């Protein structure tokens, strides 16, 4: 009699344990279905260039565009990775120790918690490094809306030239520091002073990126 009672108790306990296990399995299946693990590629994540100052300290500079981007493939639960944007991922490339020429620099990524990094495309970026130079370039002012039969005279520029610095090939391509004045905004026959913003242009009148000028503006009298 006592043995039968113990057997029933054991059977009852076992049934409860089995019910709990089955409930947990069912819960896991339901949750997994609602929030599955998935892969996602976040495109065009900007690459932060570290130790740019170290190049300048060695009289070096990057030639060409410095706006590098990569695609980052990550893995995680849907509710975690679906809201992510490029701002949630930090991608870096360290320039320290690199010299003149064509360099292939490793890229690293820091991703949010509870996600897994699968791949960076591409894992290296190509960076061309050249000598850092500074060359004086003339200021060139263009006047628009000049009335027929009239011309601009007695023009004085301050400064008349600016120093352009950057990678040698970029600086060499700069023809002048260019600015524009709309004469419709000035009174005919009356001397005027204008502060004009300058842009580094090449011979084809296309702006040269990634160079610096000693002055961004010129005073035109």
C-alpha positions in Angstrom: 0.0 0.0 0.0 2.8 2.4 1.0 4.8 1.3 -2.1 1.9 2.1 -4.4 1.5 5.6 -2.8 5.2 6.3 -3.3 4.9 5.1 -6.9 2.0 7.5 -7.5 3.9 10.4 -5.9 7.0 9.7 -8.1 4.8 9.4 -11.2 3.1 12.7 -10.3 6.5 14.4 -9.8 7.8 13.1 -13.1 4.7 14.3 -14.9 5.2 17.8 -13.4 8.8 17.8 -14.5 7.9 16.7 -17.9 5.3 19.3 -18.2 7.7 22.0 -17.2 10.3 20.8 -19.8 7.7 20.6 -22.5 6.4 24.1 -21.7 10.0 25.5 -21.8 10.6 23.8 -25.2 7.4 25.2 -26.5 8.2 28.7 -25.2 11.7 28.5 -26.9 10.1 27.5 -30.2 7.6 30.3 -30.1 10.1 32.9 -29.1 12.6 31.6 -31.6 10.0 31.9 -34.3 9.1 35.5 -33.3 12.7 36.7 -32.8 15.0 34.4 -34.9 18.7 34.6 -35.3 19.5 36.1 -38.7 22.3 37.7 -40.7 22.3 41.3 -41.9 24.7 43.4 -44.0 25.0 47.0 -43.1 26.2 48.9 -46.2 28.5 51.9 -46.6 29.8 52.1 -43.0 32.3 55.0 -42.8 35.9 54.2 -42.0 37.5 56.3 -39.4 41.2 56.9 -40.1 43.3 56.8 -37.0 46.7 58.6 -36.5 46.4 61.0 -39.4 48.5 63.3 -37.3 51.3 60.8 -37.4 51.5 61.3 -41.2 51.7 65.0 -40.9 54.5 64.7 -38.3 56.5 62.8 -41.0 55.6 65.3 -43.7 53.2 62.9 -45.4 49.6 63.1 -46.5 46.9 61.0 -48.1 46.4 61.5 -51.8 42.8 61.2 -53.1 39.5 60.7 -51.3 39.6 60.0 -47.6 35.9 59.1 -47.3 36.3 55.3 -47.2 33.3 53.0 -46.5 32.9 49.2 -46.1 30.0 46.8 -45.8 29.8 45.0 -42.4 27.9 41.6 -42.1 26.7 40.8 -38.6 24.6 38.1 -36.9 22.1 38.4 -34.1 18.4 38.2 -33.1 16.1 40.1 -35.4 15.0 42.6 -32.8 18.6 43.4 -32.1 20.1 43.9 -35.5 17.1 45.2 -37.6 17.2 48.7 -36.0 21.0 49.1 -36.4 22.4 51.8 -38.7 25.8 52.8 -39.8 26.1 55.0 -36.7 25.9 51.9 -34.5 29.1 50.4 -35.9 32.6 51.8 -35.5 35.0 50.9 -38.3 38.6 52.0 -38.0 41.9 51.8 -40.0 45.1 52.7 -38.3 47.7 54.6 -40.4 50.4 54.5 -37.8 53.7 53.3 -39.3 52.8 53.5 -42.9 54.9 55.4 -45.4 54.9 56.7 -49.0 53.3 54.6 -51.7 50.3 52.4 -52.1 49.3 50.8 -48.8 46.7 48.2 -47.9 45.5 48.8 -44.4 43.6 46.4 -42.2 40.1 47.5 -41.1 38.6 46.6 -37.7 35.0 46.9 -36.6 33.4 47.4 -33.1 29.8 46.1 -33.2 27.0 46.3 -30.6 26.6 43.8 -27.8 24.7 40.6 -28.5 25.8 40.6 -32.1 28.4 38.6 -33.9 30.8 39.9 -36.6 30.7 37.7 -39.7 32.5 39.6 -42.4 33.9 43.0 -43.4 33.9 43.8 -47.1 36.6 44.6 -47.8 38.9 43.8 -44.8 41.6 46.2 -46.2 41.4 49.7 -47.7 43.9 51.0 -50.3 45.5 54.2 -49.1 48.0 56.2 -51.3 50.5 58.2 -49.2 52.6 61.0 -50.7 54.9 63.8 -49.6 53.1 66.7 -47.8 53.8 69.9 -49.6 52.7 73.6 -49.4 52.7 75.8 -52.5 51.6 79.4 -53.1 48.7 79.7 -55.6 47.2 82.9 -57.1 43.7 84.1 -56.2 41.4 84.4 -59.2 38.2 86.4 -58.9 35.3 86.0 -61.4 32.7 88.7 -61.8 29.1 87.8 -62.8 26.3 90.0 -64.1 28.6 92.8 -65.3 26.4 95.3 -67.2 27.0 95.6 -71.0 29.6 98.2 -71.8 31.0 98.2 -68.3 34.0 96.6 -66.7 35.5 96.1 -63.3 38.5 98.2 -62.6 41.0 99.0 -59.8 40.6 95.7 -58.1 42.8 94.9 -55.1 43.0 91.5 -53.4 44.1 90.7 -49.9 45.6 88.3 -50.0 46.6 88.0 -53.6 47.8 84.5 -53.2 47.2 81.6 -50.7 49.3 78.7 -49.6 47.8 75.4 -50.6 49.0 72.3 -48.7 48.3 68.6 -49.0 49.5 65.5 -50.9 51.9 66.6 -53.7 49.8 65.3 -56.6 46.7 67.1 -55.3 48.5 70.4 -54.6 50.2 70.3 -58.1 46.7 70.0 -59.7 45.5 73.2 -58.1 45.6 76.1 -60.6 44.3 78.8 -58.3 42.1 79.8 -55.4 38.9 80.8 -57.1 36.1 83.1 -55.9 33.0 84.7 -57.5 31.4 88.2 -57.0 28.0 89.1 -58.2 28.2 92.7 -59.5 24.4 93.0 -59.3 24.8 93.3 -55.5 27.1 96.3 -55.8 26.4 99.9 -56.8 27.6 101.0 -60.2 30.6 103.4 -60.0 30.9 103.2 -56.2 34.0 101.4 -54.7 33.0 98.4 -52.8 34.6 95.9 -50.4 33.6 92.2 -50.4 34.7 89.1 -48.6 34.7 86.3 -51.0 34.9 82.6 -50.2 37.7 80.7 -52.1 37.8 77.2 -53.6 40.9 75.4 -54.8 40.2 74.6 -58.5 42.2 72.8 -61.2 42.5 73.9 -64.8 39.2 72.3 -65.6 37.5 74.5 -63.0 36.8 71.4 -60.8 37.3 71.7 -57.1 40.3 69.8 -55.7 39.3 67.9 -52.5 41.5 67.1 -49.5 43.8 70.1 -49.7 44.0 73.0 -47.2 44.4 76.7 -47.9 46.0 79.2 -45.7 42.9 81.4 -46.1 39.4 80.5 -47.0 38.4 84.0 -47.9 39.8 87.0 -49.7 39.0 90.7 -49.3 38.2 92.3 -52.7 38.2 96.0 -53.1 
